[in-house]
Amino acid sequence: MDLLQSIVLGIVQGITEFLPISSTAHLALIPWFFKWNDPGLAFDVALHIGTLVAVIYYFWREWVVIIRGLIQGLLSVSFAKNPNGKLGVYIIIATIPGALSGFIFEEQASGILRHPIAIAVSVFFFGVILYVFDKFSRKEKGISDLNIFDCLVVGIAQAFAIIPGVSRSGVSITGGLIRLDYATVASPPFIVGILTSALFGFLSIKYLLRYLQAKTYTVFVIYRVALAAFILFLYFGR
């Protein structure tokens, strides 16, 4: 993998990570489209580190408030009047199912689940699921209304994000699931990819997410269905 490929994949990761179109699927599809060597799941994780940096940087004030509330809650052994600390607990709980699925299904995630047909099916199927929930959900619950059941539902849904095409939209792959040697991580393509994904991840948060605040997800559903059809057309055409 050369630097140009790592830059392209870094841009793709930065743009798609925070949209419901699956960044993991696109990171697997782009090399397949252009007949590049698949950089593999390890490189995907490295790019997710870049977008994680973007999330931390863009929302650093919110993270400080949440961490401070979490520490205060732990010291007082109570989160009753501590919504920020409670949110921190919910975030931790919600990440557990996803981390476990990544650990258990690491081999499948780096193998059969990256096959174009598998990606096409998951892009289409979960696109339909997205449409249904976007169409019929009441959208009346805010962050302050969350409870443990809500975060468990989100966490379990997160576990499916191990499948390319599902889309974890806004959440980074949990670090440490993949054993990386430092020589590989420190190579120029990895570093350039991480920096590029961090930059475009920041721009994506700043500009593209504004669209989601006022619009429905229909455009992304259409994109997912079209992408699934294109994958199947290209795969069987080849």
DAMO-V883777 format. One record per helix or strand. SS is the DSSP state (a for helix, b for strand). FROM is the first residue (numbers start at 0). LEN is the number of residues. If there is no record, write none. Layout:
# DAMO-V883777
ss->(SS;SS)
from->(FROM;FROM)
len->(LEN;LEN)
This chain:
# DAMO-V883777
ss->(a;a;a;a;a;a;a;a;a;a;a;a;a)
from->(2;22;40;59;82;105;111;115;142;147;181;187;217)
len->(14;12;18;17;22;4;3;21;3;15;4;27;20)
